[in-house]
């Protein structure tokens, strides 16, 4: 079974969309705004996936959802959390590299 990470797919879509919009605008202001909107949307998507997984798990406890649905929802939440953690780790590593740069 192939699991597609909804956060990664959304990030890829947003990056492509923002790259197309940034082509004609000023780079500094637009880059900051697009990065901010990209992160904001990714965080909202992550929270949404986790809330959906929690709701599916609760429905599973009451017998309204199958075991397969619960496992798929929890698996999607886990993959989304791993992706968010990886992005966070990369941002922290980039920040630390910038801090270590000689002036």
Biopython code that builds the backbone (N, CA, C, O; Angstrom):
import numpy as np
from Bio.PDB.StructureBuilder import StructureBuilder

atoms = [
    (1, "UNK", "N", (0.842, -1.178, 0.000)),
    (1, "UNK", "CA", (0.000, 0.000, 0.000)),
    (1, "UNK", "C", (0.888, 1.242, 0.000)),
    (1, "UNK", "O", (1.796, 1.347, 0.825)),
    (2, "UNK", "N", (0.647, 2.160, -0.887)),
    (2, "UNK", "CA", (1.423, 3.389, -0.979)),
    (2, "UNK", "C", (0.689, 4.501, -0.254)),
    (2, "UNK", "O", (-0.485, 4.763, -0.515)),
    (3, "UNK", "N", (1.397, 5.154, 0.664)),
    (3, "UNK", "CA", (0.808, 6.267, 1.398)),
    (3, "UNK", "C", (1.403, 7.559, 0.860)),
    (3, "UNK", "O", (2.624, 7.716, 0.830)),
    (4, "UNK", "N", (0.564, 8.468, 0.442)),
    (4, "UNK", "CA", (1.023, 9.768, -0.034)),
    (4, "UNK", "C", (0.865, 10.748, 1.109)),
    (4, "UNK", "O", (-0.219, 10.896, 1.672)),
    (5, "UNK", "N", (1.949, 11.411, 1.445)),
    (5, "UNK", "CA", (1.922, 12.374, 2.537)),
    (5, "UNK", "C", (1.178, 13.618, 2.084)),
    (5, "UNK", "O", (1.652, 14.315, 1.187)),
    (6, "UNK", "N", (0.021, 13.921, 2.677)),
    (6, "UNK", "CA", (-0.749, 15.081, 2.237)),
    (6, "UNK", "C", (-0.023, 16.401, 2.470)),
    (6, "UNK", "O", (-0.187, 17.342, 1.693)),
    (7, "UNK", "N", (0.777, 16.480, 3.530)),
    (7, "UNK", "CA", (1.516, 17.703, 3.798)),
    (7, "UNK", "C", (2.602, 17.916, 2.742)),
    (7, "UNK", "O", (2.768, 19.025, 2.235)),
    (8, "UNK", "N", (3.335, 16.863, 2.413)),
    (8, "UNK", "CA", (4.386, 16.975, 1.412)),
    (8, "UNK", "C", (3.795, 17.338, 0.050)),
    (8, "UNK", "O", (4.354, 18.162, -0.674)),
    (9, "UNK", "N", (2.675, 16.727, -0.293)),
    (9, "UNK", "CA", (2.027, 17.050, -1.563)),
    (9, "UNK", "C", (1.561, 18.501, -1.580)),
    (9, "UNK", "O", (1.714, 19.195, -2.585)),
    (10, "UNK", "N", (0.997, 18.954, -0.471)),
    (10, "UNK", "CA", (0.531, 20.348, -0.374)),
    (10, "UNK", "C", (1.706, 21.317, -0.441)),
    (10, "UNK", "O", (1.619, 22.356, -1.097)),
    (11, "UNK", "N", (2.820, 20.977, 0.245)),
    (11, "UNK", "CA", (4.008, 21.830, 0.201)),
    (11, "UNK", "C", (4.547, 21.939, -1.219)),
    (11, "UNK", "O", (4.896, 23.029, -1.671)),
    (12, "UNK", "N", (4.614, 20.816, -1.920)),
    (12, "UNK", "CA", (5.110, 20.837, -3.299)),
    (12, "UNK", "C", (4.213, 21.696, -4.184)),
    (12, "UNK", "O", (4.700, 22.461, -5.017)),
    (13, "UNK", "N", (2.903, 21.567, -4.000)),
    (13, "UNK", "CA", (1.961, 22.372, -4.776)),
    (13, "UNK", "C", (2.126, 23.861, -4.468)),
    (13, "UNK", "O", (2.141, 24.692, -5.375)),
    (14, "UNK", "N", (2.250, 24.185, -3.191)),
    (14, "UNK", "CA", (2.402, 25.589, -2.801)),
    (14, "UNK", "C", (3.708, 26.182, -3.296)),
    (14, "UNK", "O", (3.746, 27.338, -3.717)),
    (15, "UNK", "N", (4.781, 25.400, -3.251)),
    (15, "UNK", "CA", (6.076, 25.898, -3.735)),
    (15, "UNK", "C", (5.995, 26.212, -5.218)),
    (15, "UNK", "O", (6.502, 27.241, -5.665)),
    (16, "UNK", "N", (5.361, 25.331, -5.987)),
    (16, "UNK", "CA", (5.212, 25.584, -7.423)),
    (16, "UNK", "C", (4.363, 26.826, -7.680)),
    (16, "UNK", "O", (4.686, 27.640, -8.545)),
    (17, "UNK", "N", (3.282, 26.965, -6.926)),
    (17, "UNK", "CA", (2.401, 28.121, -7.101)),
    (17, "UNK", "C", (3.107, 29.415, -6.720)),
    (17, "UNK", "O", (2.999, 30.421, -7.422)),
    (18, "UNK", "N", (3.827, 29.385, -5.611)),
    (18, "UNK", "CA", (4.537, 30.582, -5.163)),
    (18, "UNK", "C", (5.679, 30.932, -6.113)),
    (18, "UNK", "O", (5.958, 32.112, -6.329)),
    (19, "UNK", "N", (6.336, 29.939, -6.677)),
    (19, "UNK", "CA", (7.418, 30.207, -7.630)),
    (19, "UNK", "C", (6.873, 30.908, -8.866)),
    (19, "UNK", "O", (7.514, 31.808, -9.407)),
    (20, "UNK", "N", (5.701, 30.500, -9.309)),
    (20, "UNK", "CA", (5.080, 31.152, -10.454)),
    (20, "UNK", "C", (4.687, 32.588, -10.151)),
    (20, "UNK", "O", (4.829, 33.459, -11.010)),
    (21, "UNK", "N", (4.193, 32.853, -8.942)),
    (21, "UNK", "CA", (3.796, 34.199, -8.558)),
    (21, "UNK", "C", (5.011, 35.091, -8.329)),
    (21, "UNK", "O", (4.960, 36.288, -8.611)),
    (22, "UNK", "N", (6.090, 34.529, -7.827)),
    (22, "UNK", "CA", (7.263, 35.322, -7.476)),
    (22, "UNK", "C", (8.065, 35.749, -8.701)),
    (22, "UNK", "O", (8.943, 36.604, -8.591)),
    (23, "UNK", "N", (7.782, 35.175, -9.855)),
    (23, "UNK", "CA", (8.566, 35.472, -11.037)),
    (23, "UNK", "C", (8.529, 36.950, -11.411)),
    (23, "UNK", "O", (9.553, 37.495, -11.823)),
    (24, "UNK", "N", (7.389, 37.612, -11.283)),
    (24, "UNK", "CA", (7.281, 38.986, -11.715)),
    (24, "UNK", "C", (7.347, 40.016, -10.600)),
    (24, "UNK", "O", (7.348, 41.211, -10.896)),
    (25, "UNK", "N", (7.401, 39.626, -9.354)),
    (25, "UNK", "CA", (7.351, 40.566, -8.228)),
    (25, "UNK", "C", (8.734, 40.783, -7.627)),
    (25, "UNK", "O", (9.694, 40.103, -7.989)),
    (26, "UNK", "N", (8.823, 41.731, -6.711)),
    (26, "UNK", "CA", (10.109, 41.981, -6.055)),
    (26, "UNK", "C", (10.482, 40.777, -5.228)),
    (26, "UNK", "O", (9.619, 40.170, -4.594)),
    (27, "UNK", "N", (11.743, 40.423, -5.221)),
    (27, "UNK", "CA", (12.174, 39.181, -4.609)),
    (27, "UNK", "C", (12.138, 39.224, -3.082)),
    (27, "UNK", "O", (11.634, 38.277, -2.479)),
    (28, "UNK", "N", (12.631, 40.238, -2.444)),
    (28, "UNK", "CA", (12.773, 40.237, -0.982)),
    (28, "UNK", "C", (11.423, 40.212, -0.276)),
    (28, "UNK", "O", (11.181, 39.346, 0.564)),
    (29, "UNK", "N", (10.551, 41.143, -0.604)),
    (29, "UNK", "CA", (9.254, 41.217, 0.066)),
    (29, "UNK", "C", (8.368, 40.034, -0.254)),
    (29, "UNK", "O", (7.719, 39.486, 0.637)),
    (30, "UNK", "N", (8.331, 39.633, -1.510)),
    (30, "UNK", "CA", (7.475, 38.527, -1.916)),
    (30, "UNK", "C", (7.983, 37.198, -1.376)),
    (30, "UNK", "O", (7.189, 36.332, -1.011)),
    (31, "UNK", "N", (9.306, 37.031, -1.323)),
    (31, "UNK", "CA", (9.869, 35.776, -0.813)),
    (31, "UNK", "C", (9.506, 35.583, 0.654)),
    (31, "UNK", "O", (9.153, 34.481, 1.073)),
    (32, "UNK", "N", (9.591, 36.652, 1.428)),
    (32, "UNK", "CA", (9.242, 36.551, 2.853)),
    (32, "UNK", "C", (7.760, 36.251, 3.010)),
    (32, "UNK", "O", (7.382, 35.408, 3.823)),
    (33, "UNK", "N", (6.924, 36.925, 2.247)),
    (33, "UNK", "CA", (5.482, 36.709, 2.346)),
    (33, "UNK", "C", (5.101, 35.307, 1.880)),
    (33, "UNK", "O", (4.258, 34.655, 2.496)),
    (34, "UNK", "N", (5.718, 34.842, 0.796)),
    (34, "UNK", "CA", (5.374, 33.517, 0.292)),
    (34, "UNK", "C", (5.866, 32.431, 1.242)),
    (34, "UNK", "O", (5.180, 31.425, 1.424)),
    (35, "UNK", "N", (7.029, 32.608, 1.849)),
    (35, "UNK", "CA", (7.526, 31.628, 2.816)),
    (35, "UNK", "C", (6.610, 31.585, 4.028)),
    (35, "UNK", "O", (6.299, 30.517, 4.556)),
    (36, "UNK", "N", (6.187, 32.759, 4.455)),
    (36, "UNK", "CA", (5.272, 32.820, 5.599)),
    (36, "UNK", "C", (3.951, 32.120, 5.281)),
    (36, "UNK", "O", (3.447, 31.348, 6.096)),
    (37, "UNK", "N", (3.397, 32.382, 4.115)),
    (37, "UNK", "CA", (2.129, 31.752, 3.751)),
    (37, "UNK", "C", (2.307, 30.249, 3.541)),
    (37, "UNK", "O", (1.412, 29.466, 3.857)),
    (38, "UNK", "N", (3.438, 29.856, 3.019)),
    (38, "UNK", "CA", (3.731, 28.439, 2.832)),
    (38, "UNK", "C", (3.760, 27.706, 4.170)),
    (38, "UNK", "O", (3.140, 26.653, 4.321)),
    (39, "UNK", "N", (4.479, 28.265, 5.134)),
    (39, "UNK", "CA", (4.547, 27.643, 6.453)),
    (39, "UNK", "C", (3.194, 27.663, 7.159)),
    (39, "UNK", "O", (2.807, 26.690, 7.805)),
    (40, "UNK", "N", (2.490, 28.768, 7.029)),
    (40, "UNK", "CA", (1.178, 28.879, 7.660)),
    (40, "UNK", "C", (0.223, 27.822, 7.120)),
    (40, "UNK", "O", (-0.475, 27.163, 7.890)),
    (41, "UNK", "N", (0.191, 27.662, 5.823)),
    (41, "UNK", "CA", (-0.685, 26.668, 5.204)),
    (41, "UNK", "C", (-0.259, 25.253, 5.587)),
    (41, "UNK", "O", (-1.105, 24.398, 5.847)),
    (42, "UNK", "N", (1.046, 25.006, 5.623)),
    (42, "UNK", "CA", (1.535, 23.676, 5.987)),
    (42, "UNK", "C", (1.162, 23.332, 7.426)),
    (42, "UNK", "O", (0.784, 22.198, 7.719)),
    (43, "UNK", "N", (1.268, 24.297, 8.309)),
    (43, "UNK", "CA", (0.914, 24.062, 9.713)),
    (43, "UNK", "C", (-0.576, 23.788, 9.839)),
    (43, "UNK", "O", (-0.985, 22.882, 10.565)),
    (44, "UNK", "N", (-1.392, 24.571, 9.131)),
    (44, "UNK", "CA", (-2.835, 24.353, 9.174)),
    (44, "UNK", "C", (-3.201, 22.972, 8.631)),
    (44, "UNK", "O", (-4.072, 22.298, 9.181)),
    (45, "UNK", "N", (-2.532, 22.550, 7.545)),
    (45, "UNK", "CA", (-2.783, 21.224, 6.983)),
    (45, "UNK", "C", (-2.380, 20.122, 7.959)),
    (45, "UNK", "O", (-3.076, 19.116, 8.093)),
    (46, "UNK", "N", (-1.247, 20.322, 8.639)),
    (46, "UNK", "CA", (-0.786, 19.342, 9.618)),
    (46, "UNK", "C", (-1.791, 19.202, 10.748)),
    (46, "UNK", "O", (-2.143, 18.090, 11.141)),
    (47, "UNK", "N", (-2.245, 20.314, 11.259)),
    (47, "UNK", "CA", (-3.238, 20.286, 12.347)),
    (47, "UNK", "C", (-4.526, 19.630, 11.860)),
    (47, "UNK", "O", (-5.136, 18.848, 12.589)),
    (48, "UNK", "N", (-4.940, 19.939, 10.646)),
    (48, "UNK", "CA", (-6.155, 19.341, 10.092)),
    (48, "UNK", "C", (-6.060, 17.831, 9.962)),
    (48, "UNK", "O", (-7.013, 17.116, 10.272)),
    (49, "UNK", "N", (-4.918, 17.347, 9.506)),
    (49, "UNK", "CA", (-4.723, 15.898, 9.371)),
    (49, "UNK", "C", (-4.787, 15.231, 10.741)),
    (49, "UNK", "O", (-5.394, 14.170, 10.889)),
    (50, "UNK", "N", (-4.166, 15.847, 11.737)),
    (50, "UNK", "CA", (-4.170, 15.271, 13.079)),
    (50, "UNK", "C", (-5.572, 15.317, 13.697)),
    (50, "UNK", "O", (-5.970, 14.379, 14.389)),
    (51, "UNK", "N", (-6.305, 16.372, 13.461)),
    (51, "UNK", "CA", (-7.673, 16.443, 13.979)),
    (51, "UNK", "C", (-8.570, 15.399, 13.310)),
    (51, "UNK", "O", (-9.415, 14.784, 13.961)),
    (52, "UNK", "N", (-8.376, 15.208, 12.005)),
    (52, "UNK", "CA", (-9.157, 14.197, 11.294)),
    (52, "UNK", "C", (-8.822, 12.797, 11.811)),
    (52, "UNK", "O", (-9.711, 11.960, 11.967)),
    (53, "UNK", "N", (-7.543, 12.547, 12.073)),
    (53, "UNK", "CA", (-7.137, 11.241, 12.599)),
    (53, "UNK", "C", (-7.733, 11.006, 13.983)),
    (53, "UNK", "O", (-8.181, 9.905, 14.302)),
    (54, "UNK", "N", (-7.729, 12.055, 14.794)),
    (54, "UNK", "CA", (-8.313, 11.926, 16.134)),
    (54, "UNK", "C", (-9.813, 11.657, 16.048)),
    (54, "UNK", "O", (-10.338, 10.821, 16.785)),
    (55, "UNK", "N", (-10.498, 12.354, 15.159)),
    (55, "UNK", "CA", (-11.941, 12.142, 14.999)),
    (55, "UNK", "C", (-12.227, 10.734, 14.493)),
    (55, "UNK", "O", (-13.181, 10.095, 14.937)),
    (56, "UNK", "N", (-11.406, 10.246, 13.563)),
    (56, "UNK", "CA", (-11.588, 8.895, 13.047)),
    (56, "UNK", "C", (-11.335, 7.861, 14.136)),
    (56, "UNK", "O", (-12.044, 6.859, 14.227)),
    (57, "UNK", "N", (-10.325, 8.107, 14.960)),
    (57, "UNK", "CA", (-10.037, 7.191, 16.071)),
    (57, "UNK", "C", (-11.201, 7.162, 17.059)),
    (57, "UNK", "O", (-11.561, 6.098, 17.563)),
    (58, "UNK", "N", (-11.778, 8.302, 17.332)),
    (58, "UNK", "CA", (-12.934, 8.349, 18.244)),
    (58, "UNK", "C", (-14.134, 7.611, 17.639)),
    (58, "UNK", "O", (-14.853, 6.899, 18.341)),
    (59, "UNK", "N", (-14.340, 7.789, 16.324)),
    (59, "UNK", "CA", (-15.420, 7.049, 15.655)),
    (59, "UNK", "C", (-15.142, 5.554, 15.691)),
    (59, "UNK", "O", (-16.064, 4.747, 15.813)),
    (60, "UNK", "N", (-13.860, 5.183, 15.585)),
    (60, "UNK", "CA", (-13.495, 3.774, 15.661)),
    (60, "UNK", "C", (-13.790, 3.189, 17.027)),
    (60, "UNK", "O", (-14.209, 2.036, 17.133)),
    (61, "UNK", "N", (-13.575, 3.977, 18.082)),
    (61, "UNK", "CA", (-13.859, 3.503, 19.435)),
    (61, "UNK", "C", (-15.349, 3.270, 19.658)),
    (61, "UNK", "O", (-15.741, 2.396, 20.430)),
    (62, "UNK", "N", (-16.166, 4.053, 18.980)),
    (62, "UNK", "CA", (-17.616, 3.897, 19.134)),
    (62, "UNK", "C", (-18.202, 2.923, 18.115)),
    (62, "UNK", "O", (-19.408, 2.675, 18.110)),
    (63, "UNK", "N", (-17.348, 2.372, 17.251)),
    (63, "UNK", "CA", (-17.812, 1.393, 16.274)),
    (63, "UNK", "C", (-18.356, 1.995, 14.997)),
    (63, "UNK", "O", (-18.941, 1.279, 14.184)),
    (64, "UNK", "N", (-18.180, 3.291, 14.797)),
    (64, "UNK", "CA", (-18.692, 3.948, 13.593)),
    (64, "UNK", "C", (-17.692, 3.960, 12.451)),
    (64, "UNK", "O", (-18.046, 4.317, 11.327)),
    (65, "UNK", "N", (-16.446, 3.574, 12.718)),
    (65, "UNK", "CA", (-15.425, 3.523, 11.676)),
    (65, "UNK", "C", (-14.730, 2.170, 11.739)),
    (65, "UNK", "O", (-14.580, 1.589, 12.814)),
    (66, "UNK", "N", (-14.309, 1.676, 10.587)),
    (66, "UNK", "CA", (-13.634, 0.379, 10.548)),
    (66, "UNK", "C", (-12.197, 0.508, 11.042)),
    (66, "UNK", "O", (-11.648, 1.606, 11.133)),
    (67, "UNK", "N", (-11.616, -0.617, 11.351)),
    (67, "UNK", "CA", (-10.226, -0.643, 11.803)),
    (67, "UNK", "C", (-9.309, -0.112, 10.694)),
    (67, "UNK", "O", (-8.337, 0.592, 10.968)),
    (68, "UNK", "N", (-9.628, -0.456, 9.448)),
    (68, "UNK", "CA", (-8.823, 0.005, 8.313)),
    (68, "UNK", "C", (-8.819, 1.530, 8.231)),
    (68, "UNK", "O", (-7.772, 2.138, 8.011)),
    (69, "UNK", "N", (-9.991, 2.148, 8.407)),
    (69, "UNK", "CA", (-10.080, 3.612, 8.359)),
    (69, "UNK", "C", (-9.261, 4.251, 9.473)),
    (69, "UNK", "O", (-8.588, 5.259, 9.258)),
    (70, "UNK", "N", (-9.320, 3.667, 10.650)),
    (70, "UNK", "CA", (-8.568, 4.206, 11.785)),
    (70, "UNK", "C", (-7.071, 4.085, 11.530)),
    (70, "UNK", "O", (-6.318, 5.030, 11.766)),
    (71, "UNK", "N", (-6.642, 2.925, 11.051)),
    (71, "UNK", "CA", (-5.219, 2.712, 10.781)),
    (71, "UNK", "C", (-4.726, 3.674, 9.702)),
    (71, "UNK", "O", (-3.640, 4.239, 9.827)),
    (72, "UNK", "N", (-5.510, 3.861, 8.650)),
    (72, "UNK", "CA", (-5.113, 4.788, 7.579)),
    (72, "UNK", "C", (-5.014, 6.222, 8.096)),
    (72, "UNK", "O", (-4.076, 6.942, 7.756)),
    (73, "UNK", "N", (-5.967, 6.630, 8.904)),
    (73, "UNK", "CA", (-5.954, 7.998, 9.435)),
    (73, "UNK", "C", (-4.772, 8.212, 10.374)),
    (73, "UNK", "O", (-4.102, 9.243, 10.305)),
    (74, "UNK", "N", (-4.516, 7.250, 11.243)),
    (74, "UNK", "CA", (-3.393, 7.376, 12.175)),
    (74, "UNK", "C", (-2.074, 7.328, 11.417)),
    (74, "UNK", "O", (-1.136, 8.045, 11.767)),
    (75, "UNK", "N", (-1.989, 6.498, 10.391)),
    (75, "UNK", "CA", (-0.777, 6.422, 9.576)),
    (75, "UNK", "C", (-0.522, 7.741, 8.854)),
    (75, "UNK", "O", (0.616, 8.205, 8.794)),
    (76, "UNK", "N", (-1.565, 8.342, 8.312)),
    (76, "UNK", "CA", (-1.411, 9.642, 7.644)),
    (76, "UNK", "C", (-0.959, 10.707, 8.633)),
    (76, "UNK", "O", (-0.124, 11.549, 8.303)),
    (77, "UNK", "N", (-1.507, 10.672, 9.842)),
    (77, "UNK", "CA", (-1.098, 11.639, 10.868)),
    (77, "UNK", "C", (0.359, 11.432, 11.253)),
    (77, "UNK", "O", (1.093, 12.398, 11.467)),
    (78, "UNK", "N", (0.777, 10.179, 11.342)),
    (78, "UNK", "CA", (2.167, 9.882, 11.694)),
    (78, "UNK", "C", (3.133, 10.378, 10.622)),
    (78, "UNK", "O", (4.163, 10.975, 10.934)),
    (79, "UNK", "N", (2.799, 10.131, 9.371)),
    (79, "UNK", "CA", (3.664, 10.578, 8.271)),
    (79, "UNK", "C", (3.716, 12.102, 8.223)),
    (79, "UNK", "O", (4.775, 12.680, 7.979)),
    (80, "UNK", "N", (2.592, 12.746, 8.452)),
    (80, "UNK", "CA", (2.548, 14.202, 8.464)),
    (80, "UNK", "C", (3.396, 14.764, 9.596)),
    (80, "UNK", "O", (4.111, 15.749, 9.411)),
    (81, "UNK", "N", (3.317, 14.139, 10.765)),
    (81, "UNK", "CA", (4.138, 14.571, 11.894)),
    (81, "UNK", "C", (5.622, 14.377, 11.603)),
    (81, "UNK", "O", (6.434, 15.237, 11.944)),
    (82, "UNK", "N", (5.982, 13.271, 10.983)),
    (82, "UNK", "CA", (7.381, 13.038, 10.620)),
    (82, "UNK", "C", (7.877, 14.082, 9.622)),
    (82, "UNK", "O", (9.011, 14.550, 9.717)),
    (83, "UNK", "N", (7.025, 14.443, 8.668)),
    (83, "UNK", "CA", (7.401, 15.469, 7.690)),
    (83, "UNK", "C", (7.578, 16.818, 8.367)),
    (83, "UNK", "O", (8.546, 17.528, 8.094)),
    (84, "UNK", "N", (6.657, 17.177, 9.244)),
    (84, "UNK", "CA", (6.763, 18.449, 9.958)),
    (84, "UNK", "C", (8.010, 18.481, 10.832)),
    (84, "UNK", "O", (8.671, 19.515, 10.929)),
    (85, "UNK", "N", (8.332, 17.371, 11.462)),
    (85, "UNK", "CA", (9.532, 17.293, 12.290)),
    (85, "UNK", "C", (10.791, 17.430, 11.432)),
    (85, "UNK", "O", (11.741, 18.104, 11.830)),
    (86, "UNK", "N", (10.800, 16.801, 10.266)),
    (86, "UNK", "CA", (11.951, 16.904, 9.374)),
    (86, "UNK", "C", (12.144, 18.337, 8.885)),
    (86, "UNK", "O", (13.271, 18.826, 8.810)),
    (87, "UNK", "N", (11.044, 19.005, 8.554)),
    (87, "UNK", "CA", (11.138, 20.409, 8.119)),
    (87, "UNK", "C", (11.660, 21.273, 9.259)),
    (87, "UNK", "O", (12.523, 22.125, 9.049)),
    (88, "UNK", "N", (11.140, 21.059, 10.462)),
    (88, "UNK", "CA", (11.610, 21.810, 11.618)),
    (88, "UNK", "C", (13.107, 21.598, 11.844)),
    (88, "UNK", "O", (13.842, 22.552, 12.097)),
    (89, "UNK", "N", (13.551, 20.350, 11.752)),
    (89, "UNK", "CA", (14.971, 20.056, 11.938)),
    (89, "UNK", "C", (15.838, 20.745, 10.896)),
    (89, "UNK", "O", (16.924, 21.232, 11.210)),
    (90, "UNK", "N", (15.357, 20.788, 9.644)),
    (90, "UNK", "CA", (16.116, 21.455, 8.584)),
    (90, "UNK", "C", (16.178, 22.966, 8.804)),
    (90, "UNK", "O", (17.209, 23.589, 8.553)),
    (91, "UNK", "N", (15.087, 23.548, 9.268)),
    (91, "UNK", "CA", (15.066, 24.991, 9.542)),
    (91, "UNK", "C", (16.026, 25.316, 10.679)),
    (91, "UNK", "O", (16.765, 26.297, 10.602)),
    (92, "UNK", "N", (16.023, 24.512, 11.721)),
    (92, "UNK", "CA", (16.935, 24.738, 12.841)),
    (92, "UNK", "C", (18.382, 24.579, 12.392)),
    (92, "UNK", "O", (19.238, 25.370, 12.789)),
    (93, "UNK", "N", (18.672, 23.570, 11.569)),
    (93, "UNK", "CA", (20.036, 23.372, 11.067)),
    (93, "UNK", "C", (20.474, 24.558, 10.206)),
    (93, "UNK", "O", (21.620, 24.998, 10.291)),
    (94, "UNK", "N", (19.565, 25.073, 9.379)),
    (94, "UNK", "CA", (19.907, 26.233, 8.548)),
    (94, "UNK", "C", (20.169, 27.457, 9.421)),
    (94, "UNK", "O", (21.100, 28.218, 9.158)),
    (95, "UNK", "N", (19.365, 27.649, 10.443)),
    (95, "UNK", "CA", (19.567, 28.767, 11.364)),
    (95, "UNK", "C", (20.916, 28.645, 12.059)),
    (95, "UNK", "O", (21.641, 29.633, 12.180)),
    (96, "UNK", "N", (21.256, 27.461, 12.509)),
    (96, "UNK", "CA", (22.541, 27.258, 13.177)),
    (96, "UNK", "C", (23.700, 27.500, 12.225)),
    (96, "UNK", "O", (24.727, 28.038, 12.638)),
    (97, "UNK", "N", (23.561, 27.115, 10.954)),
    (97, "UNK", "CA", (24.604, 27.392, 9.968)),
    (97, "UNK", "C", (24.774, 28.891, 9.759)),
    (97, "UNK", "O", (25.898, 29.374, 9.621)),
    (98, "UNK", "N", (23.675, 29.625, 9.735)),
    (98, "UNK", "CA", (23.745, 31.081, 9.573)),
    (98, "UNK", "C", (24.427, 31.714, 10.780)),
    (98, "UNK", "O", (25.247, 32.619, 10.626)),
    (99, "UNK", "N", (24.094, 31.246, 11.970)),
    (99, "UNK", "CA", (24.707, 31.783, 13.191)),
    (99, "UNK", "C", (26.204, 31.553, 13.195)),
    (99, "UNK", "O", (26.950, 32.411, 13.666)),
    (100, "UNK", "N", (26.667, 30.423, 12.685)),
    (100, "UNK", "CA", (28.093, 30.091, 12.679)),
    (100, "UNK", "C", (28.888, 30.788, 11.588)),
    (100, "UNK", "O", (30.117, 30.714, 11.586)),
    (101, "UNK", "N", (28.222, 31.461, 10.664)),
    (101, "UNK", "CA", (28.934, 32.120, 9.558)),
    (101, "UNK", "C", (29.789, 33.260, 10.087)),
    (101, "UNK", "O", (29.347, 34.042, 10.929)),
    (102, "UNK", "N", (31.024, 33.350, 9.585)),
    (102, "UNK", "CA", (31.851, 34.490, 9.997)),
    (102, "UNK", "C", (31.370, 35.777, 9.331)),
    (102, "UNK", "O", (30.879, 35.771, 8.203)),
    (103, "UNK", "N", (31.522, 36.847, 10.043)),
    (103, "UNK", "CA", (31.067, 38.139, 9.512)),
    (103, "UNK", "C", (32.164, 38.799, 8.736)),
    (103, "UNK", "O", (31.975, 39.896, 8.211)),
]
sb = StructureBuilder()
sb.init_structure("model")
sb.init_model(0)
sb.init_chain("A")
sb.init_seg("    ")
for serial, (resi, resn, name, xyz) in enumerate(atoms, 1):
    if name == "N":
        sb.init_residue(resn, " ", resi, " ")
    sb.init_atom(name, np.array(xyz, "f"), 0.0, 1.0, " ", f" {name:<3s}", serial, name[0])
structure = sb.get_structure()
